Structure formats: structure tokens, C-alpha cells
Amino acid sequence: MAAKELASVDGRISATTEATIPLPDDGLYRGDGVFEVIRLYRGLPFALREHLDRLERSAATIELPVERSLIERELETLLAEFGADDAQLRIVLTRGGRRILLTERLPERAADVRLATVTYSPSVILTGVKSLSYAANMEATRIAQGRGADEAVLVRPDGIVLEAPTSAIFWVSPEAGLRTPSLAAGILESITRAQIARSLHVEEGEFPVEDLLGAHEAFLASTVREVQPVAAIDGHELETGPRTLEADEAFQGALNQALGSPQSTA
């Protein structure tokens, strides 16, 4: 049976298709707000504290008030209603003051992913903010798909690799070992990226796209994707190698440890 899709709007729970929000709201009109997406395993949220911490940081950057204790109470009520399925949980806070919590079915995920590089200039004022203004990221995905790929990998105008529109990227450099862009490059502070970087020896920095294109192994990492091998970048074929398998094993170990601890159900 598919996971239930429920919405909690300011604490009122309904089927997602029946949920409404009052207007006007600049969250809808201008994309003025923040969000998080959290993976649910058998109804348990993974890395909930870290996601709520990032939600607060994002909101503080755009001067958006957050009532964390209220969100936590509404989450507890929603998850009790949801049950014990695998799914994803979306939290949306809007400039109009709405607290929107959604349980969503997991998107289908292929065994691997083909990427195309897309030039992208980060908005410095929103660096590190998981903002509702994701139109540029989504358009980058459409551009990559128009080139025959599944997903984009964003590259700054000066040729420095950033990330995929909704994922961090890692690759095995032909000159060094496992690499991933640093936060200073202008990427989101990915929770899954941080977990992998803590578990493995990873070099972080501002790396040129030529280094990525010369890699023979790469993978994406995110809350929903977990660790997903990259099959090709700009038509250059890659293999699913030992560092990808090592990263997946490390992530699954962190996942199993967290879901066995009380923190994962907070």
C-alpha cells in the first residue's frame, strides 16, 4: 500500500489534496520562505534535529520567525497519524506565517544517474539558505534533461563545480582522492554530504569542472537519494567504483545507528 499523503497546515491535518492556505502569502507570490525535506524510514524521521537546525538557520538568514517547539509538536501529531511507512516529510514555512508539514511518497529512483553540466551563478545573499526560491534549480534540471541527461550538475561561470540542484556531488579526482565542493564555493550545507565527509577521507575545496570531467567515479548524495552512482557526465561514461560503494556503506551504517537511537524519533 502506498504511503498516506497528509498535510498539516498550522496544525490542522487533512489529506494533502484537501489542504488549503489563506492568501495573500508572499511564500507563494514571491517564493519568500524556507523548507526542509526529511526521509522517513518506517515512519521515523532521519536526522530530524539536523534538519530543524538548518531550517532555523535558513529562516534566520531571511529574517523569518520560527516557533520550533510548535513545529515539533505538530510534527509529532502528524507522524502519529501517518504511521510506519517509508516516505518523505516536507516542512514549509512561508512569509505569510504558514507552517505546512507534508508526508509525501518517495520519488522513484533509478540505480544510477546521468548528469550534464549547467552554468549557474549562486545568489550570494541566499548562500546556505534552503529557500522556496528553487525555480533556477528546477530549470537547470530541465536544461540537463533537454541534453539527454537525468539531472544537472551546477557549475559557476568561472568553471568551479557546485552541486546538483537537489544533491551534493562527490567524485574521485584523477589527481587526488575523493573530492566534494566546499561550502565556501557557494553550495548548500547538505546534511547527507556532512555525514559522508565525517565517515570518509574527503578533500573539500573549489575545484574546476575539468577535474570532475576527468573522474572515473562519482556519486550524488542527498536525504532522498541517499547515495546514487553517477553513470555519465556530459556523455563521459563512469563506473560504480569502490569509493561509491564505500560511501553507501558508510551512510547505511550511520542510518542504522541513528534509527536505533531515541534522537531519530524526536
C-alpha positions in Angstrom: 0.0 0.0 0.0 1.3 3.5 -0.9 2.2 5.8 2.0 -0.5 8.2 3.0 -0.1 11.8 1.7 -1.2 14.1 4.6 -0.9 17.8 5.2 -0.7 19.7 8.4 -1.4 23.4 7.8 -0.9 25.4 11.0 -1.7 22.2 13.0 -4.8 21.2 11.1 -4.4 17.8 9.4 -6.1 16.7 6.3 -5.5 14.7 3.1 -3.0 16.7 1.0 -5.4 17.1 -1.8 -7.9 18.8 0.5 -5.4 21.2 2.2 -5.7 24.9 1.6 -3.7 28.0 2.8 -5.1 31.5 3.2 -3.9 34.2 0.7 -2.2 36.6 0.3 1.1 35.0 1.2 4.5 36.0 -0.2 5.6 32.4 0.2 3.5 31.7 -2.9 3.7 35.1 -4.6 7.5 35.6 -4.3 8.9 32.3 -3.1 9.7 34.0 0.2 10.1 31.3 2.8 12.2 28.2 3.7 11.8 24.5 3.6 13.3 21.1 4.5 12.8 17.6 3.2 13.4 14.7 5.6 13.5 11.0 4.9 11.1 8.8 6.8 12.1 5.2 7.5 9.1 3.2 8.8 7.7 6.5 9.9 10.8 7.6 11.7 12.5 10.8 10.6 16.2 10.5 9.9 18.5 13.3 11.2 15.5 15.4 12.3 17.5 17.6 14.7 20.0 18.5 12.0 17.2 19.3 9.5 15.4 21.5 12.1 18.7 23.2 13.0 19.2 24.0 9.3 15.6 25.2 9.0 16.2 27.7 11.8 19.5 28.9 10.2 17.8 29.4 6.8 14.9 31.3 8.4 17.2 33.5 10.5 19.2 34.5 7.3 16.0 35.8 5.7 14.6 37.2 9.0 11.7 34.8 9.1 10.4 34.0 12.6 10.3 30.3 13.6 8.5 28.6 16.5 10.5 25.4 16.7 8.7 23.9 19.7 5.4 24.4 17.9 6.7 22.8 14.7 8.0 19.8 16.7 4.6 19.3 18.4 2.7 19.5 15.1 5.3 17.0 13.6 4.7 14.6 16.4 0.9 14.7 15.8 1.3 14.4 12.0 3.7 11.4 12.2 1.4 9.6 14.7 -1.4 10.0 12.1 0.9 8.9 9.3 2.0 5.6 10.6 5.1 3.4 9.9 5.6 3.6 6.1 8.7 4.8 4.2 8.2 8.3 2.8 9.5 11.8 2.9 8.5 14.7 5.1 8.4 18.2 3.8 8.4 21.3 6.1 7.5 24.6 4.6 7.5 28.0 6.4 6.1 31.0 4.5 6.4 34.7 4.8 2.7 34.8 5.4 3.2 32.8 8.7 2.0 29.4 7.5 3.5 26.2 8.9 3.0 23.5 6.3 4.0 19.9 7.1 3.5 17.2 4.4 4.1 13.5 4.2 4.9 12.6 0.6 5.5 9.4 -1.3 9.1 8.7 -2.2 10.0 9.5 -5.9 11.2 6.6 -8.0 14.9 6.4 -8.1 17.0 4.7 -10.8 20.1 2.6 -10.0 22.3 5.4 -11.3 22.0 8.9 -12.8 23.4 10.6 -15.9 24.5 14.3 -15.5 25.0 17.3 -17.7 26.9 20.4 -16.6 24.8 23.6 -16.5 26.3 27.1 -15.8 24.8 28.5 -12.7 25.5 31.7 -10.6 24.6 31.4 -6.9 22.7 34.2 -5.2 25.3 35.3 -2.6 22.6 36.8 -0.3 20.9 33.4 -0.1 24.1 31.2 0.1 23.4 28.4 2.6 19.6 29.1 2.7 17.2 26.3 1.7 14.8 28.8 0.3 11.4 28.3 -1.5 13.0 30.1 -4.5 14.1 26.9 -6.3 13.0 27.9 -9.8 16.6 28.2 -11.1 17.4 24.8 -9.8 14.4 23.2 -11.4 15.2 24.9 -14.7 18.7 23.6 -14.6 17.3 20.1 -14.3 15.1 20.7 -17.4 18.1 22.1 -19.3 20.1 18.9 -18.5 17.1 16.7 -19.5 17.0 18.5 -22.8 20.5 17.4 -23.4 19.7 13.8 -22.8 20.7 13.6 -19.1 18.7 12.9 -16.0 20.0 15.7 -13.8 22.2 18.8 -13.9 25.4 19.4 -12.1 25.8 23.1 -11.5 29.0 24.9 -12.4 29.8 28.5 -11.6 30.5 30.9 -14.5 34.2 30.7 -13.5 34.2 27.0 -14.0 34.0 25.9 -10.4 31.8 22.8 -9.6 29.0 23.4 -7.2 26.4 20.6 -6.7 23.3 19.1 -8.3 20.1 21.0 -8.0 18.9 18.9 -5.0 22.0 16.9 -4.1 25.7 17.1 -3.2 28.2 15.6 -5.6 31.4 13.6 -4.9 33.9 12.3 -7.3 37.3 10.5 -7.4 39.7 13.0 -8.9 42.3 11.8 -11.4 44.9 13.9 -9.4 43.8 13.1 -5.9 41.2 11.0 -4.0 37.6 11.6 -3.2 36.5 15.2 -3.5 33.5 17.4 -2.9 33.0 21.1 -3.3 33.4 23.1 -0.1 30.7 25.3 1.5 32.8 28.3 0.5 32.2 27.5 -3.1 28.5 28.6 -2.6 26.7 25.3 -2.0 24.0 24.3 0.5 25.2 22.8 3.7 23.9 19.3 2.9 23.3 17.0 5.9 24.0 13.8 3.9 27.1 15.3 2.5 28.4 16.1 6.0 27.6 12.6 7.2 29.7 11.1 4.4 32.5 13.6 4.9 32.7 12.6 8.6 32.9 8.9 7.7 35.4 9.0 4.8 38.5 10.9 3.9 37.2 13.6 1.6 39.0 16.6 0.2 36.9 19.7 0.2 37.6 22.8 -1.9 36.8 24.8 -5.0 37.6 22.5 -7.9 37.4 23.2 -11.7 34.9 21.3 -13.8 37.8 19.8 -15.8 38.7 17.8 -12.6 35.1 16.5 -12.4 35.0 15.6 -16.1 38.3 13.7 -15.7 36.9 11.5 -12.9 36.2 7.8 -13.4 33.8 7.5 -10.5 31.2 9.9 -9.0 28.0 9.9 -7.0 25.3 12.1 -5.7 24.2 12.3 -2.1 21.0 13.7 -0.5 18.3 12.9 2.0 16.0 11.3 -0.5 18.6 9.8 -2.9 20.9 8.6 -0.2 24.0 7.6 -2.3 23.3 7.3 -6.0 26.1 6.4 -8.5 26.7 8.7 -11.5 26.8 6.8 -14.8 27.9 9.6 -17.0 28.7 13.3 -17.1 28.4 15.2 -20.4 28.4 11.9 -22.1 31.6 10.7 -20.5 30.9 7.2 -19.0 31.7 6.5 -15.4 31.8 3.3 -13.4 30.3 2.5 -10.0 33.6 2.1 -8.2 34.9 1.2 -4.7 34.6 4.8 -3.2 30.9 4.9 -4.2 30.3 1.6 -2.5 32.3 2.7 0.5 30.2 5.9 0.8 27.0 3.9 0.5 28.1 1.5 3.2 29.1 4.4 5.5 25.8 6.1 5.0 23.8 2.9 5.7 25.9 2.5 8.9 25.0 6.0 10.1 21.4 5.4 9.2 21.2 2.1 11.1 22.9 3.7 14.1 20.6 6.7 14.1 17.3 4.8 13.7 18.2 2.7 16.7 18.6 5.8 18.9 16.0 7.9 20.6 17.2 11.0 18.8 15.8 9.7 15.5 12.3 9.8 16.8 12.5 13.3 18.4 
